[in-house]
Amino acid sequence: MKISLEDYNENRLNPIGIVEFEVLAVLFPALWVIGADGKVDEEEKKFYLEKIQEQQALDASFSEVILNEEISYILDNLSVVYPIFCKPLQNINQNGDFSEPLLDIMLAASRVSYDSWKNNIIHAEKQGLAKYAQSFLKVFLSEDTTKKQISAAEKTAMETLLKDINALTVRNTEVLADVA
């Protein structure tokens, strides 16, 4: 994870620490899907940042200002940071325990509507992710249950990330085949 952190910080004016990077690595799949269409407009970005700020469980060592700056940077530079986040995600998924929740996180992120937020609880906590996942990822897992389809760009983004981190399981392939 340290090498990926160094790569990430290489282009940052204000480097972040390992704790912040771990949070961002867990958030990255949702951000990757949100930006799948190649554009995250300022209003949409502001909305997601505000929702993250509303979370009361933010780690004291990760200020809201830093979180907002880093998420904005990631959303503006998805193709640049993509390879940087793939390695930590491969490590998190090393034994395959994160493959299915990862797809579910991305599917939920694709169904998010900033017009309608509903409280939705994430999966059973997974190794190493329990530290941050619930407080941060539930922001992206409040899905709009009226949105039944995902875009082709979102589906492609999911398939690409899952392949690149060795998380495209039989179950994930079947779920993606059923998604319109």
N, C-alpha and C positions, 0 to 999 in steps of 0.2 A: 504494500500500500504506500510505503514511503517514496518509492520511485515514481509512482503515479502522482503523488502529492507534489513532488519536486517538478514534474512535467507541468502540472497545473499551475503552480506558482511562478513558473518561468515567464509567463506572459501577464502576470498580475502585478500591479503597482504596490498593492498591500497584500503580501502573502498571508495565507491562512494556515492554521495548524491542523494536525491530524484529526482532532475531534470534529472540527468543522468539515473537513474533507469527507469523513465517514458519513456524516449527515447528508452531504451533497451526493455522495455515491448512492445512498439509499433513495434519495429523491430523484436522481437522474432518469430512471426509466419513465416516470410520470412526466417529467419535463420533456423528454425525448418525444413522447407521444403528443403532448400538447403542442409542440413545435413542428409536428410532422408535415403540416401543410406548407411549411416554409415561411410562415409569417405568424408572428404573435404580435398583434397590434398593442399599442400602448395602453389602451383601456383594459384589454384582456390581461396584460401583464400586471397592471395596477391591481386588478381584481384578485389575481392569484397571490400577489404579495400581501394584500390586505388580509386575505384569509389566513395566510401563514402567521401574520402578526397577531391575529386573534387567538392563536393557540397559547394557552397559559402555561403549557409544560415545556416551554423553550429552555434548553440547557443554559444555565447562567453564563457559561463560558462562550456562548455563541450569541452575540448580540443581534437584535433584530436588524440593525443597520447593516451589519456584515452579511447576514443572511439575505437581505434584500439585494445588496450589491452583487453577491455571488449568483443568486438566482437570475437576476437581470443579465449578468455577464453570460451565464450558461445559455439562457434563452436566445441571446443575441449571437452566440458563437457555438451553436449545437454541433456543427460539423467539425469544428476545431477540437472541442472537448470530448467528442464521442470516443475516439480511441483511448483517451486518457481514463475514461470511466469504465471501459470494457474490462480491463484487467482486474480492478477491485471487484467488479460484479462477478467475474469468473471465479475469483477466490471465495466470495460469499456463497456462490452456488457450487462449490467444489464437489460436494457429495450429492448434489441434485435436490436438496431440500428446499431450495428457493425457486426452483423452476416454475412450479404451478402458481404459487403466490405472486411471482413476478408477472406472469401473464395476467393474472387477475387484477393486479395493481394497474397495469397498462390499459386493460379493458375499461376499468373504472375511470381512469383518467380520460379516456377517449369519450366517455359518456357524460363527463362533467359539463354542466351548463352553468355559466355564471348568472343565469336568470333564476335558477332554482336549485337551492342546496338542501339536501336532506341528510340528516345525521345517519351515518353508516359506519359500523365498526369493522376494522380489518381482521384478517385471519388470525389464527393462532400465531403467537409470536415465534419467530424463528431464531436460530442461534445467532448471536451477535447483533441482530437487528432489533431485538427487544428494547435495547437502550434508547433508540431514537424513533423507530418506525411508527409506533402508535401515535405519538404526538405530532409528527410531521406528515406522515402519509395519509392520515385520515382527512387532511385538507383536500387531497385529490380523490378520495374515495367516497365523497358525498355525490353520488351520481344522480343524474336526472333520469328517473326510471321511464320517462316517456320517450327518451331517445333510444331507439332500438337498433339503430344502424351505426356503423363506424365508417369513416371514409376509406377509400382505397389507400390513400397516403398513410393513414394511421395503421392500417393492417400491415402494409409493407414495412413501416417503421418497427412494428412489433416483431414481425418475422425476422427482420434483419438483426435486431438486437438479440433476440433469442438464439439465433444461429451463431452469432459472433461470440456469445458467452456460453455456448454449449448447453442451452436450456430449452431447446426445441424438442420436447418429449413427445411421445405418442399422444398423450392427453392434450398437450398444447397444440399439436398439429390438428387434432380433431376439433378442438374448440375454435381455432382460427378458420377451419374449413366451414364451420357452421355460422360464422359471423358474416353478416351481410354488409 
